[in-house]
Amino acid sequence: MHLGEASLITIGVNDLNASLQFYQQLGFRVLEKSQRPNPWAQITDGRVVLLLNRDKSSYISLTYFSKDARERAQRLQKEGIRFHYTSGPEKKLFQGIFVSPDNLAVNMMNLDPSKMFKPNQPTLRDIPVEQLKKPEAYPNTRLGAFGEFSHPVKTLLRSIDFWSQMGFKPLSINEEPYPWAIISDGINLLGLHQSKDFDFPAITYFAPDMARRIDWIRKEELSEIFAFRSEEGSKARNAVLKTPEKQHLFLFSI
């Protein structure tokens, strides 16, 4: 069973205007925005779709949309998935929220996805091998190509098991440099990492000229950026960029 027919990454923000300015400098554009029921904006770089939602809390989660979200949630509940919240039958707009074994929140909503923006730019997996070393093949001119939504896990096989109930299938399972896997439900690409290198989720981009891109971000002083793991110096090839909402982008060289 799949969680929905369309999806985006939802981020709780404190200052919507500051977050919009940050992401627009990184190649995102506004799809839609509103003040109701609270200030929010939906943005995209052509591949990644983000919902910036002004909230008192700081969070990042996956949100899925379908016309029959209530029925999908009920099927999951019968299979043993515990929901932290479900709206009552009197509510026209259904919302159901559960959390993975490794604390990634997933929100299911019964909205018609047919009019939603459909990502039309390639991920890293879509770029032909012969184009991988060509910076111009990477659709986001600031960040490169989206590779995965990285998610740290305690036990890889247990996590793969859990996500398989949601319609995710492994695209690759690896043992080096630690146990990790790429899984997909045909909508989202999740990277499951049984690693001590990081303990937070991150939207992950790749590019062959990532050092140049990192250098540009540093010079523009967009936000706090630091070398990934032990890599040091102004010409770092891999970095972690902290967003205004205290979330993270991984920027990796390929």
C-alpha positions, 0 to 999 in steps of 0.5 A, spaced: 500 500 500 502 507 498 501 513 502 498 517 497 499 519 490 503 526 491 508 528 496 512 534 499 516 535 505 513 540 510 518 544 514 515 548 520 518 555 520 518 561 525 519 567 520 516 565 513 519 571 509 526 569 512 525 562 509 523 564 503 528 569 501 533 563 503 530 558 499 529 563 493 537 564 493 538 557 492 534 556 486 527 555 489 521 558 486 514 560 489 508 555 487 503 558 492 502 562 498 497 564 503 495 566 510 490 561 511 489 558 516 496 560 518 502 563 513 505 558 509 508 557 502 509 552 497 516 552 493 520 548 489 526 547 485 523 543 480 524 536 483 524 538 491 517 540 493 517 544 500 511 546 504 514 552 509 508 552 514 509 558 520 509 554 526 511 555 533 515 548 533 521 546 528 520 540 525 521 537 518 516 531 515 513 528 509 506 529 507 502 525 502 496 527 499 490 522 496 482 523 495 482 516 500 487 518 505 482 516 511 481 509 508 489 508 507 490 510 514 485 505 517 488 500 513 495 501 516 492 501 523 489 494 521 496 492 520 499 495 526 501 502 525 500 506 531 497 513 529 499 519 533 493 523 531 487 522 526 482 527 525 475 525 527 469 523 522 466 530 523 472 533 520 471 534 512 479 534 511 482 528 514 489 528 517 493 522 520 500 523 523 504 517 525 512 516 526 517 511 524 521 507 528 526 512 527 522 519 529 520 521 522 513 524 522 509 522 516 502 526 515 497 523 510 491 528 508 485 527 503 486 532 498 485 531 491 493 531 488 491 532 481 492 539 481 498 539 485 505 541 482 508 535 479 516 535 479 519 535 472 527 535 473 531 529 474 534 526 480 541 524 481 539 517 479 536 520 473 542 523 470 546 518 465 552 516 467 556 519 461 553 526 464 555 525 471 561 529 471 558 535 467 555 541 472 550 543 466 547 536 467 545 538 474 538 542 474 539 546 480 544 551 479 546 553 486 545 546 489 546 540 484 541 534 483 537 532 489 539 525 491 535 523 497 532 525 503 537 522 508 534 519 514 538 516 520 536 509 523 538 505 528 537 498 525 537 498 517 533 492 516 528 494 521 527 500 517 527 497 511 521 492 513 517 498 516 517 502 510 516 496 506 509 496 509 508 503 506 510 501 499 517 503 499 522 498 495 529 498 496 533 501 490 540 499 493 542 496 500 550 497 502 554 495 507 560 500 506 562 505 509 556 503 514 549 499 513 545 504 508 540 503 503 536 507 498 528 506 498 523 509 494 515 508 493 515 512 486 514 518 489 520 519 494 527 517 495 529 516 502 536 514 504 536 510 510 543 511 514 545 506 520 550 511 521 553 515 527 556 521 522 549 525 523 543 524 527 538 529 524 534 528 517 537 532 511 535 534 504 541 531 500 544 534 493 550 532 489 554 535 484 561 534 481 563 541 482 560 542 489 566 545 492 565 551 488 557 551 490 559 551 497 564 556 496 559 561 493 554 559 499 560 561 504 561 568 500 554 570 500 553 568 507 546 565 506 546 561 513 551 557 517 555 552 513 560 547 515 564 541 512 562 534 513 565 530 518 573 531 518 573 535 512 576 542 513 578 548 509 575 553 505 575 548 499 571 543 502 567 538 497 562 536 502 558 540 507 552 541 511 548 547 510 543 549 516 537 552 514 533 558 518 529 553 521 534 549 524 534 544 518 539 541 514 541 540 507 547 535 505 551 538 499 556 532 497 561 532 491 560 526 486 
